[in-house]
Amino acid sequence: MKDKILSPSTASLLLNWYDRHGRQLPWRERPQDGRQMAADPYRVWLSEIMLQQTTVTAVRPYYEKFLALWPSIAQLAAADEEAVMVAWAGLGYYSRARNLLKCARLVATQLNGEFPRTAAQLQALPGIGPYTAAAVAAIAFRDPAAVVDGNVERVVTRLLAITTPLPAAKQLVREALLPIIPVERPGDLAQALMDLGATLCAPKRPACSLCPLQNQCHAFAAGTQEAYPVKLPKAQKPTRVGAAFLLIRQDQQIWLQKRADRGLLAGMTEVPTSNWTSRQDGVTTSDAAPLVANWQTAGKVRHTFTHFHLVLTVYKADYKAEIAADTTAAHRPNSLPENGWWRDLASLQDEALPNLMRKVIAQGLTPC
């Protein structure tokens, strides 16, 4: 790559394209008359946290909901953690929501409500890594930081035909971008690269004929666009299994409980479950049912986390008060756990249910 550097015209070509074709997004201030409008750091930060490992389409309604509930960093900092988790439920990667609140409270109380203005300073805040710090700094404060996400990696590795596999190639991409970042519009350049990768420079069948950088692209010249970025083979994800239990009363209420404050889906709402194990012979109701009842199989739910696949067998039962007195199986519990509550099925949207639990409940309520 020593003889391959980005052209001095790369930035101007990208910015001209972005001014005409950049995506209209609710957290973005569009350039007008060639000038970058001042971006609200709170909105930029909120959107970038939500966009971590999540698509624009999925983020949009959550972003709008959060702004409606908490229009400022001070209002978010004062929010109840449970309310934040409920508003985030379904977006996934729930540690982001907890760090979002930690960061808001730190900025509001220790930094007088003002975000730091450089990528290095921002990275010291909870939940902000190198990419998010660079994005917020460049877009909100015009810090000349190199913003490198998956879309940017794809664009630059193709432009320069970088054969170093990811993640090592990320540093090469960053180094290639630094010399061309315009002083006046670093945020717009970052967003132009993101938009080019998200629209024209797609992973498969890129629309090279429409690309403003076609004449500069080494991969296009060689016809090898889809070979980049180079990635190491992914390790196969293991599969874990478990059981989930839906206990339903005659008044159409379901028994829920809160997960532990540490670990996967920490602090979120769930129906009772067994442990998740690599055992492939499954988990029976006698292993982990919350109490004695006439448990019936209601099917299976499959869900994929970052590091493993999960298959839960769903069981459901009607709750009857007399089961508390059942002593036919002394080794199993005969009363409800203390860490739970009843919730109307019609108001489950008010609970911090992750997507996995939404799937489980939907499966359990589906007629056999």
Buried (B, 14 or more C-beta within 10 A) or exposed (E): BEEEBBEEEBBBBBBEBBBEBBEEBEBBBBBEEEEBEEBBBBBBBBBBBBBBEBEBEBBBEBBEEBBEBBEBBBBBBEBEBEBBBBBBBBBBBBEBBBBBBBBBBBBBEEEEBEBBBBBEBBBEBBBBEBBBBBBBBBBBBBBBBBBBBBBBBBBBBBBBBBEBEBEEBBEBBBEBBEEBBBEEBBBBBBBBBBBBBBBBBBEEEBEBEEBBBBEBBBBBEEEEBEEBBBEEEEEEEEBBBBBBBBBBBEEEBBBBBBBEEEEBBBBBBBBBBBEBEEEEEBBEBEEBBBBBBEBBEBBBBEBEBEEBBBBBBBBBBEBEEEBEEBEEEEEBEBEBEEEBEBBEEEEBEEBBBBEBBBBBBEBBBEEE
